[in-house]
Amino acid sequence: MSETGKQQDGETRKQRGGGSEKTGHGRAMVWAASLHPIRGFGSLSLGVPPVRPAPVSLPRFPISRCLAAALPPVPSTVFLRALQIGPVRLSTNLLLAPIAGYCDLAFRMVCREWGGVGLACTDLLSPQGLLRGTATSLDLAKTNASDRPVGMQLYGGDPEVMAQGARWAVEHGAAVVDINMGCPVDKVTKKDGGSKLLTDLPRAAAIVERVTRELEKCALDGAEWSRRLDGTAPPPTGGPVPLTCKIRLCWHTADYESGRACSPDLARALADAGVRAVTVHGRTTQDKFAGSVRLGGIARVVEAAGGRIPVIGNGDVRAPKDAERMLRATGCDGVMIGRGALAAPWLFRQTWDHLNGRPAIEPTEAEKLATIRRFFDLMRTQRDDRYAMYQINRRISWFARSMQRPLVNGKLESVRPFKEAVRTARTANEVYSALDRFAAGELRGGVEAGA
């Protein structure tokens, strides 16, 4: 069936708060049954996933010192609602997604230093890894005083393990705990986590109920809340860390196209169970990351939630106008930006400026190079040179996408020599040398392939 979600301007919609004060955990074990029977689940009762076919030296200082001023207060317009997730009031309605393999502390800090980020999320966290204290999990969950407020996203299928992982997150600085119900990657779904939970509502219900109870047991006082937030709004006087969920539209694309996606009913049920916000990636599990985001599907979830909890849209936001389009077409309360930020950590600042009616100014080449240098420096400080080299070698292809200059013939200048110089660097000095040479006009040439 073709897209049926009508565009919603949203100007007549009421500003949303943080949802009901009821936790609803006593109803969580029965809400799956209330989705009578949930459409599009097929083999749900079997509990199995459905099967269907002179060098210039760049300054070495934080980007934040280059910025002219702090972000202005949030205007009261339809696209600039100050997003409220339970007791947590965010400074903007733009969120950094938990991007698997990329959303480490260094990258979160770079995005924050450019500005515009209301909430940044960690990489996907394995609760088993956190509880065992494995080096990888602890590194992914690492945070600091500049990384506020931070959300920690957990994935898995065991309610008790997820609950203990949520407690660990609270004890280590989380201002929001999120359950991943949307990851389509096999290594996650095969462990009954991620979007596999879209096919197993009883398991999802049990996880939400158990995690909610655990969060209530480890409520924070006002002083601790003050330490976890960024100071842009009065902190809560006390209470539990809010629980959120990130979902997809459904598992099967055919179910979405025939109007039988589970996500609208699921969003209502999550609100009943005490979840304080839902993020919707506008694709199905089968879509993975192919095709275009389905804004109509997100709009249906917004309509189903009915203002009880905030709905955050996610998918294909690579420019400020993409965020505006999502807000306008779906009526969602906020926008979560993922892969679009990998090449442009300044995208949040640009988007916030755009939504405020200011020009979305493109950073200068020197500022972009300073961003790459800052990320590399943070990686070296927070881990070690070996790990920093591994990360810059693999991420330079993302960063370099923003470095291409238009030529007089309308094509894009190739930066392949620059990418290769960084990708094949074996020491930190070689990385810094490549950055300096590019700033001096070297490591360029020709037309980018496919341009």
NORLIN-V494827 format. One record per pair of residues at least 24 apart in sequence whose ideal C-beta (glycine too) atoms are under 8 Angstrom apart, sorted by the first residue. I is the first residue (numbers start at 0). J is the second residue. D is the distance in Angstrom with one decimal. If there is no record, write none. Layout:
BEGIN
i->{I:I}
j->{J:J}
d->{D:D}
END
This chain:
BEGIN
i->{0:0:0:1:2:2:2:3:3:4:4:4:4:4:4:4:4:4:5:5:6:6:6:6:7:7:7:7:7:7:8:8:8:9:9:9:9:9:10:12:12:12:13:14:14:15:15:15:15:15:15:16:17:17:17:17:17:17:17:17:17:17:18:18:18:18:18:18:18:18:19:19:19:21:22:22:22:23:23:23:23:23:24:24:24:24:24:24:24:26:26:27:27:27:27:27:27:27:27:28:28:28:29:30:30:30:30:30:31:31:31:31:31:32:33:34:34:34:34:34:37:37:37:37:38:38:38:38:38:39:39:39:39:39:39:39:39:40:40:40:40:41:41:42:43:43:43:46:46:47:48:48:48:48:49:49:49:51:51:51:53:54:54:54:54:54:55:55:55:56:57:57:57:57:57:57:57:58:59:59:61:61:62:62:62:62:62:62:62:63:63:65:65:66:66:66:69:70:70:70:70:71:74:76:77:78:78:78:78:79:79:80:80:81:82:82:82:82:82:82:83:84:84:84:84:84:84:84:85:85:85:85:86:86:86:86:87:87:87:87:87:87:87:88:88:88:89:89:89:89:89:90:90:90:90:91:91:91:91:91:92:92:92:92:92:93:93:93:93:93:93:93:93:93:94:94:94:94:94:94:94:94:94:94:95:95:95:95:95:95:95:96:96:96:96:96:96:97:97:97:97:97:97:97:97:98:98:98:98:99:99:99:101:101:103:103:103:103:103:103:104:104:104:104:104:104:105:105:105:105:105:106:106:107:107:108:108:108:108:109:109:109:109:109:110:110:110:111:111:112:113:113:113:113:113:114:114:114:115:115:115:115:115:115:115:116:117:118:118:118:118:118:119:119:119:120:120:120:120:120:120:121:121:121:121:122:123:123:123:123:123:123:124:124:124:124:124:124:125:125:125:125:126:126:126:126:126:126:126:126:127:127:127:129:129:129:130:130:130:130:138:140:140:141:142:142:147:147:147:147:148:148:148:148:148:149:149:149:149:150:150:150:150:150:151:151:151:152:152:152:152:152:153:153:153:154:154:154:154:154:154:154:155:155:155:155:156:156:156:156:156:156:156:156:157:158:158:158:158:158:158:159:161:161:161:162:162:162:162:163:165:165:165:165:166:166:166:166:168:169:169:169:169:170:172:173:173:174:174:174:175:175:175:175:176:176:176:176:176:176:177:177:177:177:177:178:178:178:178:178:178:178:179:180:180:180:180:181:181:181:181:181:181:183:183:183:183:183:188:194:194:194:194:197:197:197:197:197:197:197:197:198:200:200:200:203:204:204:207:207:207:207:207:207:208:210:211:211:211:211:214:214:214:214:215:241:241:242:242:242:243:243:243:243:243:244:244:244:244:245:245:245:245:245:245:246:246:246:246:247:247:247:247:247:248:248:248:248:248:248:248:248:248:249:249:250:250:250:251:251:251:252:252:252:254:255:255:255:260:260:262:262:262:262:263:263:263:263:264:266:266:266:266:266:267:267:267:267:269:270:270:270:274:275:275:276:276:276:276:276:277:277:277:277:277:278:278:278:278:278:279:279:279:279:279:280:280:281:281:281:281:282:288:291:292:294:294:294:294:295:297:297:297:298:298:298:298:301:301:301:302:309:311:313:315:316:316:317:317:318:318:319:319:319:319:319:319:319:320:322:322:322:323:323:326:341:341:341:342:342:342:342:343:344:344:345:364:364:364:365:367:367:367:368:368:368:370:371:371:371:372:372:374:375:375:379:384:384:387:388:388:388:388:388:391:391:391:392:392:392:392:393:395:395:396:402:403:403:406:408:410:410:410:411:411:411:412:412:412:412:412:413:413:413:413:413:413:413:414:414:414:415:415:415:415:416:416:416:416:417:417}
j->{256:257:258:256:293:294:295:258:295:293:294:295:296:297:298:299:328:329:295:298:294:298:327:328:298:301:327:328:329:330:77:327:330:77:78:326:327:330:77:77:306:330:306:75:80:80:83:306:308:309:332:83:83:84:85:86:87:241:275:276:308:309:85:270:274:275:276:307:308:309:270:307:308:273:211:215:273:211:270:271:272:273:207:208:211:212:215:272:273:271:272:204:205:207:208:211:271:272:273:204:205:208:204:200:204:268:271:272:200:201:203:204:268:201:268:200:261:264:265:268:200:261:264:265:254:259:260:261:264:249:250:251:254:255:259:260:261:198:200:250:261:198:251:198:198:199:200:199:202:198:188:195:198:250:198:250:251:251:253:285:439:432:435:436:438:439:435:438:439:435:365:368:369:372:434:435:438:369:372:376:112:373:109:112:113:366:369:370:373:112:114:366:369:112:113:114:114:114:115:348:351:355:355:354:326:323:326:327:354:354:355:332:333:232:117:118:309:311:332:333:309:118:175:241:243:275:276:309:238:241:275:276:224:235:238:241:118:148:174:175:228:235:241:231:232:233:117:118:148:232:333:117:229:231:232:115:116:117:347:351:117:311:332:333:334:117:322:333:334:335:336:347:350:351:118:119:120:150:278:311:333:334:335:336:119:120:335:336:337:340:347:120:313:335:336:337:340:121:122:123:150:152:177:179:245:122:337:338:341:123:182:184:341:394:138:139:141:378:381:390:141:142:143:146:377:381:374:377:378:381:390:344:374:146:149:143:145:146:377:344:370:373:374:377:340:344:347:145:146:373:344:345:347:348:370:347:348:351:346:347:348:349:350:351:352:347:333:148:149:150:174:175:146:149:150:149:150:151:152:175:177:149:150:151:152:152:152:153:154:179:182:187:151:152:153:154:164:168:153:154:155:164:153:155:160:161:163:164:165:167:155:160:164:164:167:168:160:163:164:167:382:168:171:381:171:172:174:227:228:229:174:175:227:228:229:173:174:175:227:174:175:176:177:243:175:176:177:176:177:178:179:245:177:178:179:178:179:182:187:190:192:193:190:191:192:206:190:191:192:195:196:199:202:206:191:202:205:206:208:209:210:209:206:209:210:209:210:212:213:213:210:213:214:242:213:214:216:217:240:214:217:219:240:217:227:227:240:227:228:240:240:241:242:243:210:214:240:241:242:243:242:243:244:245:278:206:207:210:242:243:244:245:245:244:245:246:247:245:246:247:278:280:284:247:284:285:286:287:284:246:247:250:284:246:247:249:250:261:262:265:284:250:261:265:268:265:268:272:242:244:269:272:273:274:272:242:242:272:273:274:239:240:241:242:239:275:276:273:274:275:274:275:276:277:278:269:274:277:278:277:278:279:280:313:335:277:278:279:280:279:280:282:283:284:279:280:281:282:283:293:296:297:300:283:284:283:284:285:283:284:285:283:285:286:283:283:293:296:296:299:296:299:300:303:299:300:302:303:303:300:303:304:308:310:303:304:305:307:308:304:307:308:308:308:309:308:309:310:311:332:304:308:309:310:311:310:311:312:313:335:310:311:312:313:331:313:314:312:313:314:315:314:338:315:325:324:325:328:329:328:325:329:331:328:329:330:331:329:330:331:330:333:335:337:339:346:350:343:346:346:349:346:349:350:352:353:354:359:353:350:353:354:353:354:354:394:397:398:397:398:400:401:401:370:374:370:402:404:438:438:398:401:402:434:437:438:398:395:398:434:431:434:398:427:430:427:426:427:427:424:425:426:427:430:421:424:430:421:422:423:424:422:421:422:422:437:447:450:446:446:446:447:450:446:447:450:443:444:445:446:447:443:444:445:446:447:448:450:442:443:447:444:445:447:448:441:442:443:444:442:443}
d->{4.9:5.5:5.9:8.0:6.7:7.9:4.4:7.1:6.1:7.7:6.5:2.3:6.4:7.6:4.0:5.6:7.8:7.6:7.7:7.0:7.8:7.5:6.8:4.6:5.9:7.3:7.6:6.9:6.5:3.8:7.5:6.1:7.8:5.1:7.8:6.7:6.7:4.2:4.9:7.5:7.2:5.7:6.1:7.9:5.5:7.0:7.2:5.1:7.6:5.3:5.4:5.3:4.3:6.1:4.6:6.7:7.8:7.4:5.9:7.9:7.6:7.5:6.8:6.3:7.9:5.2:7.4:5.5:3.9:7.5:7.2:6.1:7.9:7.1:5.9:6.5:4.0:7.6:7.8:5.2:4.8:4.1:7.9:5.2:4.2:5.3:7.4:6.7:5.4:5.6:6.3:5.3:7.6:5.1:3.2:6.6:7.9:4.0:7.0:5.7:6.6:5.4:7.6:8.0:5.6:4.1:5.4:5.6:3.6:4.8:6.9:4.3:7.2:8.0:6.7:6.3:7.4:4.7:7.3:6.1:5.9:5.3:6.2:7.7:7.0:3.9:7.7:6.5:7.6:5.3:7.3:6.2:3.4:8.0:4.1:6.3:5.5:5.9:7.3:8.0:6.7:7.9:7.9:7.2:5.9:6.5:6.6:5.6:7.4:7.9:6.2:5.7:5.7:7.4:5.9:5.8:6.5:5.9:7.4:7.3:6.9:7.4:4.0:5.8:7.3:4.8:6.0:4.3:4.8:5.7:6.8:5.5:5.7:5.6:6.0:6.6:5.9:6.5:6.5:6.5:5.7:6.4:6.8:4.3:6.0:7.3:6.2:6.0:5.5:4.2:8.0:6.4:6.9:7.7:7.4:6.4:7.6:5.3:6.7:8.0:6.5:7.0:6.4:8.0:7.7:6.5:4.9:7.5:4.9:5.7:6.8:6.0:7.6:7.3:5.9:7.9:6.0:7.7:5.8:4.6:6.9:7.6:5.9:5.2:6.4:5.3:4.6:6.4:7.8:3.1:3.8:7.6:7.3:3.7:5.2:6.6:7.9:6.2:5.6:6.2:6.9:7.4:6.0:7.8:4.0:7.9:3.5:5.4:7.2:8.0:7.8:5.4:6.3:3.9:7.1:5.8:6.9:3.9:7.5:5.5:6.0:8.0:6.3:3.6:6.8:5.4:7.2:6.7:5.7:7.9:6.5:5.1:5.9:6.2:4.6:7.3:7.0:7.8:7.6:6.3:6.1:7.2:4.4:7.1:4.1:6.1:7.4:6.4:7.8:6.4:7.2:6.3:6.2:4.8:6.3:3.5:8.0:6.0:5.9:5.7:7.4:4.2:7.2:7.4:7.5:7.0:5.1:6.6:7.1:5.2:7.2:7.0:6.0:7.4:7.2:6.6:7.5:7.8:7.9:7.7:4.9:6.2:6.8:6.2:7.4:5.8:5.5:3.7:4.8:5.9:7.8:7.1:6.5:5.6:7.4:8.0:5.9:6.3:5.9:4.7:6.1:5.8:5.1:7.1:6.1:4.6:6.0:6.8:7.0:7.3:5.7:4.3:6.5:4.6:7.6:6.8:4.3:7.0:7.9:3.3:4.1:7.5:6.2:3.7:7.7:4.8:7.2:5.7:7.5:5.5:7.6:6.5:6.7:5.9:7.1:7.2:4.1:7.3:5.5:7.9:6.6:6.7:7.0:5.0:6.2:7.7:5.7:7.9:5.2:5.9:6.6:7.3:5.9:6.2:5.4:7.3:7.1:7.5:7.8:6.8:6.8:7.9:5.2:5.5:5.0:5.6:6.5:2.5:7.7:7.2:7.2:6.1:7.7:5.5:4.8:7.5:7.4:5.9:6.5:6.3:7.0:7.4:6.3:6.8:7.3:4.9:7.2:6.2:6.1:4.8:3.6:6.9:5.9:5.2:6.1:6.3:6.0:7.7:7.9:6.7:3.9:7.2:5.4:7.3:7.5:5.9:7.0:7.9:4.2:7.5:5.4:6.9:7.1:6.0:6.7:7.7:4.0:6.3:5.5:7.8:4.1:5.7:6.4:7.2:4.6:8.0:6.1:2.6:5.1:7.0:7.2:7.8:5.9:7.4:7.7:7.7:4.4:4.8:7.4:3.9:7.4:6.4:5.1:6.8:5.5:4.4:5.1:7.2:3.9:7.2:4.8:5.4:5.9:7.6:5.3:7.8:7.6:5.6:7.7:6.7:4.9:7.4:5.1:7.1:6.4:7.8:5.9:4.5:6.3:6.5:6.5:5.6:8.0:5.8:7.1:6.5:5.6:7.4:5.5:7.3:7.6:4.6:6.7:5.8:7.7:6.3:6.9:6.6:7.0:7.5:4.8:7.4:5.7:5.3:6.3:4.6:7.6:4.9:4.9:4.3:7.8:5.2:8.0:7.1:4.5:7.9:7.8:5.0:7.6:7.7:5.2:6.3:4.2:6.8:6.5:6.0:5.2:6.0:7.9:7.3:6.8:5.4:7.9:7.6:7.9:7.9:7.7:7.0:7.2:7.4:6.7:4.8:7.3:6.4:6.5:5.9:5.8:6.8:4.6:7.9:4.5:5.6:7.9:5.9:5.0:3.9:7.2:6.7:5.4:6.2:6.3:6.0:4.5:6.8:6.8:5.5:5.4:5.5:7.4:7.6:4.3:7.9:7.0:7.5:8.0:6.3:7.2:5.8:7.3:7.3:5.1:6.0:6.0:5.7:7.1:7.8:6.5:6.5:5.2:6.4:4.2:8.0:7.9:5.5:7.4:6.4:4.4:6.7:6.4:7.7:5.9:4.6:4.7:5.9:7.5:5.4:6.9:6.1:6.2:7.2:6.8:7.2:5.1:7.9:5.0:5.4:7.2:3.5:6.9:4.9:5.2:4.9:7.8:6.9:5.3:6.8:7.8:8.0:7.6:6.3:4.7:4.7:6.7:6.0:7.9:5.4:4.5:7.4:6.3:7.9:6.8:6.3:7.7:5.5:7.1:7.8:4.2:7.7:5.5:5.3:6.3:7.2:6.2:6.5:7.7:4.5:5.1:6.7:7.0:4.3:7.7:6.1:7.9:6.2:7.8:7.6:6.3:4.4:5.4:7.9:7.3:4.3:6.0:6.6:4.3:6.2:8.0:5.6:4.7:5.5:7.7:6.4:5.2:6.6:7.7:7.8:7.8:8.0:7.7:7.6:7.9:7.5:5.1:4.3:7.5:3.5:7.3:4.6:7.0:4.8:7.5:7.1:6.6:6.5:7.9:7.4:4.2:8.0:4.8:6.4:4.1:5.0:5.3:6.0:7.8:7.2:7.0:7.8:7.4:6.6:7.6:5.8:6.1:5.4:6.6:5.6:7.5:7.5:5.1:6.4:7.3:5.7:7.8:7.5:6.0:6.5:7.8:5.6:7.0:7.0:7.2:7.6:7.0:7.4:6.2:7.5:5.8:7.1:5.2:7.7:7.0:8.0:4.2:5.5:7.3:7.5:5.8:7.8:6.9:7.9:4.5:7.1:4.6:6.9:4.4:4.2:5.9:7.7:7.6:7.2:6.8:6.9:5.9:4.4:5.9:4.5:7.4:8.0:7.4:6.2:7.3:8.0:7.7:7.4:7.8:7.9:4.3:6.5:6.1:4.0:6.7}
END
